[in-house]
Amino acid sequence: MQFPKVKVVTATKKYLLFVEFTDGTKGNYDLSHLSGKSVFKAWDTNDNFFKVFVESESGAISWPGELDIDTINVYCAIKGIDVDSYLTKEQPALY
């Protein structure tokens, strides 16, 4: 199964991302449930949350300091589907 890649990621406001994938799936993803927790405290330093980017090698949604989040969870949340269901369902190859 070829998972869709992140095409665009932008922090639209604190703890809210707009993400677009190569299969055309796009939408907002709220990360406020992670704010202030563990490694994610780094988002609050020097407005680091707004420095989000797509890591060129892995394709992960990332921030400075090698901080990233699971792209599959973001994709499934935006599509409104369960991760386990997505992973077990036969998917067409997407590029």
Stockholm file with secondary structure:
# STOCKHOLM 1.0

chainA/1-95         MQFPKVKVVTATKKYLLFVEFTDGTKGNYDLSHLSGKSVFKAWDTNDNFFKVFVESESGAISWPGELDIDTINVYCAIKGIDVDSYLTKEQPALY
#=GR chainA/1-95 SS CCCCCEEEEEEEETTEEEEEETTSCEEEEECGGGTTSGGGGGGGSTTGGGGCEECTTTCCEEETTTEEECHHHHHHHHHTCCHHHHHHSCCCCCC
#=GC SS_cons        CCCCCEEEEEEEETTEEEEEETTSCEEEEECGGGTTSGGGGGGGSTTGGGGCEECTTTCCEEETTTEEECHHHHHHHHHTCCHHHHHHSCCCCCC
//
